[in-house]
Amino acid sequence: MEQRAQHQEHLAADAAFDLSEAAPSRCGEQPIASEQLLQGRSCVMIRHGDALYALRATRAGKLILTK
C-alpha cells in the first residue's frame, strides 16, 4: 500500500510540471504528459497499425512500452 502511495505522489509531482515551459520534443512539438495518456491507470493499450502495445507506469515512476 505504501508503494502505491509513493507512486501516486510521484505522478502528482509530474502533473505539477509545467509543460508550457518545457523544451520542444525531438519531433518538434510540445510533449504530452504521461498522465494524459494513462488517465489514472497504470497501464494503457495503444494500437499502432496492426500492432498492439502496452504502456505501463512502474511504481518507480518509469514508463515501459512493450509489444
C-alpha positions as CSV (number, residue, x, y, z in Angstrom):
1,M,0.0,0.0,0.0
2,E,2.9,2.4,0.8
3,Q,4.4,1.8,-2.6
4,R,1.1,2.8,-4.3
5,A,1.0,6.0,-2.2
6,Q,4.6,6.8,-3.3
7,H,3.6,6.1,-6.9
8,Q,0.6,8.4,-6.7
9,E,2.8,11.1,-5.1
10,H,5.3,10.8,-7.9
11,L,2.5,11.1,-10.5
12,A,1.2,14.2,-8.7
13,A,4.6,15.7,-8.8
14,D,4.9,15.0,-12.6
15,A,1.5,16.5,-13.1
16,A,2.6,19.7,-11.5
17,F,5.4,20.1,-14.0
18,D,4.6,23.0,-16.4
19,L,4.9,21.6,-19.9
20,S,4.4,25.1,-21.4
21,E,7.9,25.9,-20.3
22,A,9.4,22.6,-21.4
23,A,11.7,22.5,-24.4
24,P,10.1,21.1,-27.6
25,S,10.4,17.4,-28.0
26,R,12.6,15.7,-30.7
27,C,9.6,15.6,-33.0
28,G,9.2,19.4,-32.8
29,E,6.0,19.6,-30.8
30,Q,5.2,20.1,-27.1
31,P,5.4,16.9,-25.1
32,I,2.2,15.2,-23.8
33,A,2.2,14.5,-20.0
34,S,2.0,10.8,-19.2
35,E,-1.0,11.5,-17.0
36,Q,-2.9,12.5,-20.2
37,L,-2.2,9.1,-21.7
38,L,-2.7,7.0,-18.6
39,Q,-5.7,8.9,-17.1
40,G,-5.1,7.5,-13.6
41,R,-4.4,3.9,-14.8
42,S,-1.1,2.1,-14.5
43,C,-1.4,0.6,-18.0
44,V,-3.0,1.6,-21.3
45,M,-3.1,-0.4,-24.6
46,I,-2.0,1.5,-27.7
47,R,-2.9,0.4,-31.2
48,H,-0.2,1.3,-33.8
49,G,-1.2,0.0,-37.3
50,D,-1.8,-3.7,-36.8
51,A,0.3,-4.0,-33.6
52,L,-0.9,-3.6,-30.0
53,Y,1.4,-2.2,-27.4
54,A,1.1,-1.9,-23.6
55,L,2.3,1.3,-22.0
56,R,2.9,0.7,-18.2
57,A,3.8,3.1,-15.4
58,T,6.0,1.4,-12.8
59,R,6.0,2.0,-9.1
60,A,9.4,3.6,-9.6
61,G,7.9,6.3,-11.9
62,K,9.3,4.8,-15.1
63,L,7.4,4.1,-18.3
64,I,7.7,0.8,-20.1
65,L,6.3,0.2,-23.6
66,T,6.0,-3.5,-24.7
67,K,4.6,-5.2,-27.7
